[in-house]
Amino acid sequence: MLSRIVEILQKTPGIKARVIARKLGLDKQEVNKFLHSHTHNFQISDDYCWSNKNVDLIINFPKHCWVDCDLFESALEQVESPLESQANSVHIIIPVGCKLLLESIARLMALSNQLVSRNKNVTLDFTQQPGTLSYVSRLGFFEHLDSRVNVLPGRPVVSRAQLYSENSDSVVEFGSIDPSNPDKSIPKRLKKVFVDLAGEKYDQDAYTVLSELFGNVMEHSKLPIPGFIGLQFYKNTSPPHIQTVISDSGEGILGTLKPIFQDKYPDQYQEIKNSGEDFDRELLRRVFLNGRISQVDDPNRGLGISSSSKVAQKYSAKILVRQANCEICLNFKQGKLKPINFKTNLPLIHGTHICFDFELD
């Protein structure tokens, strides 16, 4: 019975004994007696709800594959939401053959930093796949990973990002987006590598995307955890493609706009409410495709993100936007937007995490 109750409370912590009994198909008194006799395993709240006590949360990524954002989110969904869990410790395992795409590396770093900021013990375990540890070191992962995160078999003594900094035509190491100390050379470095890979036709458009999103994170990220930005060229895929990720742990686009949206944009608010669409989906769609939605009282604000979408449309790119509990995918082909893919009820990750994926000819 112990392992079955632990499993139930991992998925749905904070429930009463009668609910646990119903899930087990057992008598409530029998379950209640068992819970009270195992208070070293379980804890009860003032309103008589039970949770696991000091149980590690173990997240396993899949073996022998490239882990994109879909597989990353699937791994989180196999357990309870790490940031909302009662568990004091979170152990994330990168198993044999597991390779992480840049888009999933960005989410892993943001989640890990947010977990330790909540005083949880976090372990990233690369023991079975040291090659992935070496790869993320090359990207500058450990320069931006909170020092309180445990790394197995150990953090690299020498950072490969520092060793080979700016010495690659396919990687731009993660750069910090710190509003208190902005490094404005980062968008220029990203643009140069992007244009070298993709061609001169991308020159102005690439800078538009990178500088606008860099500035957006600096302006709207209000937490002490800095944001970050990076680039990776995947040349051995069909077709080859460039991923650029921008991530911050602030309030997020929805967290910033939803509190002011009804009062500031009453007509649009009613349109969305009457549309029958998911409110978050439709608001994100308008922010990225239409623009001119901003918390700032300036008619020229709110254009940066939508101008990035126009670039994506021009070059048949994909934009993936992760918010606290949802994700929207805007995928353009031959200048047209494909059906929007929108996911809800995702495990909590604070902030805004954007991946631009450009396929090259």
RAWO-V495302 format. One record per residue. N is the residue number from 1. RES is the residue in three letters. NEAR is the number of other C-alpha atoms within 12 Angstrom. Layout:
n->[N,N]
res->[RES,RES]
near->[NEAR,NEAR]
This chain:
n->[1,2,3,4,5,6,7,8,9,10,11,12,13,14,15,16,17,18,19,20,21,22,23,24,25,26,27,28,29,30,31,32,33,34,35,36,37,38,39,40,41,42,43,44,45,46,47,48,49,50,51,52,53,54,55,56,57,58,59,60,61,62,63,64,65,66,67,68,69,70,71,72,73,74,75,76,77,78,79,80,81,82,83,84,85,86,87,88,89,90,91,92,93,94,95,96,97,98,99,100,101,102,103,104,105,106,107,108,109,110,111,112,113,114,115,116,117,118,119,120,121,122,123,124,125,126,127,128,129,130,131,132,133,134,135,136,137,138,139,140,141,142,143,144,145,146,147,148,149,150,151,152,153,154,155,156,157,158,159,160,161,162,163,164,165,166,167,168,169,170,171,172,173,174,175,176,177,178,179,180,181,182,183,184,185,186,187,188,189,190,191,192,193,194,195,196,197,198,199,200,201,202,203,204,205,206,207,208,209,210,211,212,213,214,215,216,217,218,219,220,221,222,223,224,225,226,227,228,229,230,231,232,233,234,235,236,237,238,239,240,241,242,243,244,245,246,247,248,249,250,251,252,253,254,255,256,257,258,259,260,261,262,263,264,265,266,267,268,269,270,271,272,273,274,275,276,277,278,279,280,281,282,283,284,285,286,287,288,289,290,291,292,293,294,295,296,297,298,299,300,301,302,303,304,305,306,307,308,309,310,311,312,313,314,315,316,317,318,319,320,321,322,323,324,325,326,327,328,329,330,331,332,333,334,335,336,337,338,339,340,341,342,343,344,345,346,347,348,349,350,351,352,353,354,355,356,357,358,359,360,361]
res->[MET,LEU,SER,ARG,ILE,VAL,GLU,ILE,LEU,GLN,LYS,THR,PRO,GLY,ILE,LYS,ALA,ARG,VAL,ILE,ALA,ARG,LYS,LEU,GLY,LEU,ASP,LYS,GLN,GLU,VAL,ASN,LYS,PHE,LEU,HIS,SER,HIS,THR,HIS,ASN,PHE,GLN,ILE,SER,ASP,ASP,TYR,CYS,TRP,SER,ASN,LYS,ASN,VAL,ASP,LEU,ILE,ILE,ASN,PHE,PRO,LYS,HIS,CYS,TRP,VAL,ASP,CYS,ASP,LEU,PHE,GLU,SER,ALA,LEU,GLU,GLN,VAL,GLU,SER,PRO,LEU,GLU,SER,GLN,ALA,ASN,SER,VAL,HIS,ILE,ILE,ILE,PRO,VAL,GLY,CYS,LYS,LEU,LEU,LEU,GLU,SER,ILE,ALA,ARG,LEU,MET,ALA,LEU,SER,ASN,GLN,LEU,VAL,SER,ARG,ASN,LYS,ASN,VAL,THR,LEU,ASP,PHE,THR,GLN,GLN,PRO,GLY,THR,LEU,SER,TYR,VAL,SER,ARG,LEU,GLY,PHE,PHE,GLU,HIS,LEU,ASP,SER,ARG,VAL,ASN,VAL,LEU,PRO,GLY,ARG,PRO,VAL,VAL,SER,ARG,ALA,GLN,LEU,TYR,SER,GLU,ASN,SER,ASP,SER,VAL,VAL,GLU,PHE,GLY,SER,ILE,ASP,PRO,SER,ASN,PRO,ASP,LYS,SER,ILE,PRO,LYS,ARG,LEU,LYS,LYS,VAL,PHE,VAL,ASP,LEU,ALA,GLY,GLU,LYS,TYR,ASP,GLN,ASP,ALA,TYR,THR,VAL,LEU,SER,GLU,LEU,PHE,GLY,ASN,VAL,MET,GLU,HIS,SER,LYS,LEU,PRO,ILE,PRO,GLY,PHE,ILE,GLY,LEU,GLN,PHE,TYR,LYS,ASN,THR,SER,PRO,PRO,HIS,ILE,GLN,THR,VAL,ILE,SER,ASP,SER,GLY,GLU,GLY,ILE,LEU,GLY,THR,LEU,LYS,PRO,ILE,PHE,GLN,ASP,LYS,TYR,PRO,ASP,GLN,TYR,GLN,GLU,ILE,LYS,ASN,SER,GLY,GLU,ASP,PHE,ASP,ARG,GLU,LEU,LEU,ARG,ARG,VAL,PHE,LEU,ASN,GLY,ARG,ILE,SER,GLN,VAL,ASP,ASP,PRO,ASN,ARG,GLY,LEU,GLY,ILE,SER,SER,SER,SER,LYS,VAL,ALA,GLN,LYS,TYR,SER,ALA,LYS,ILE,LEU,VAL,ARG,GLN,ALA,ASN,CYS,GLU,ILE,CYS,LEU,ASN,PHE,LYS,GLN,GLY,LYS,LEU,LYS,PRO,ILE,ASN,PHE,LYS,THR,ASN,LEU,PRO,LEU,ILE,HIS,GLY,THR,HIS,ILE,CYS,PHE,ASP,PHE,GLU,LEU,ASP]
near->[20,20,15,18,34,32,25,28,37,33,28,24,32,29,28,29,35,23,25,35,26,19,22,22,16,20,17,19,17,19,27,28,17,23,32,19,15,22,19,16,23,35,29,26,17,11,12,18,23,35,35,36,27,21,28,26,37,30,31,29,39,27,19,16,19,26,30,27,32,27,27,34,36,23,29,36,25,22,33,34,31,42,33,29,31,33,34,24,28,38,30,35,35,38,28,23,22,31,32,37,34,44,39,37,48,47,46,42,44,42,42,40,42,36,39,26,23,23,19,29,31,37,37,43,29,33,23,23,27,26,21,32,35,26,27,40,33,33,41,37,42,39,28,35,38,29,21,22,35,27,29,23,20,20,29,25,15,16,23,25,29,22,17,18,21,24,17,24,25,31,38,40,42,39,40,33,39,31,25,17,12,20,22,21,18,30,36,24,31,41,34,29,34,40,26,21,32,28,17,16,18,26,23,22,28,39,30,28,39,45,30,29,42,44,33,37,39,33,29,33,33,26,24,20,34,37,48,49,49,46,45,37,35,25,20,11,13,11,14,19,29,41,40,46,46,49,53,48,41,34,28,36,46,35,27,28,28,27,17,19,28,20,14,21,21,15,13,23,25,19,19,23,19,13,14,12,18,19,26,33,33,29,35,41,34,29,34,36,32,23,23,26,36,35,26,18,13,12,13,14,22,30,28,31,37,31,29,37,45,30,34,36,29,24,30,26,35,38,45,40,42,46,37,35,30,32,37,37,35,38,35,29,19,15,18,20,25,17,14,23,24,29,24,21,20,30,30,30,36,39,39,44,48,47,43,43,39,39,31,25,16]
